[in-house]
Amino acid sequence: MMDFSDIANWGTVGQIIVAITGCTTLTALLAPIAKFFGEQFTAWLSEKRQKRLESHKGNIEHKVYVSKVRFDTEFQLYKDLSVTFFELVLAINTMTPILSFGVPSEEVDNENYENSQISAIKAQDLLHQNAPFIPQEFFNKYQNLIDETKIELHRFRRYGNIHRKKTFSEDREIPAEAVFI
């Protein structure tokens, strides 16, 4: 039987045989270990990537959902504001018509005035309740409309229906049969 020291005496050929045998043995031993650690590392990376992907998907879905909810809320808000302010303008125009085909009774005048006041209060309440959701520019325009409405209500309360009176102010004469205001 040969001893290891006999192979070492063979010279270069012996060294090559020992190196190949050692590398083969080392490779045979380390290959399963390397494969195991490689699979573990790949699984860890895959899990980490999957978590980031799920987090990113969740953020995108959340943003889309919030945007849709916000759109639906703002759409309903602007719809309500449009209806309420249209009713307000209609009530004011009924109270002080631009075109008149006769002088309404005082009872009709009082009813129109009260309807206009109620519409103005509803519009103002709706505007101020939803102020945080309305851009400043739109809020100011709606507020200006309410301010103009207050002026018209004040004029009507102070002077009454100008079709009923001969004078609107001391320096301006308006005939009682006036068709346009």
Buried (B, 14 or more C-beta within 10 A) or exposed (E): EEEEEEBEEEEEEBEEEBEEEEEEEEEEEEEEEEEEEEEEEEEEEEEEEEEEEEEEEEEEEEEEEEEEEEEEEBEEBBEEBEEBBEBBBEBBBBBBBEEBEEBBEEEEBEBBBEBBBEBBEBBBEBBEEBEEEBEEEEBEEBBEBBEEBEEBBEBBEEEBBBBEEEEBEEEEEBEEEEEEE
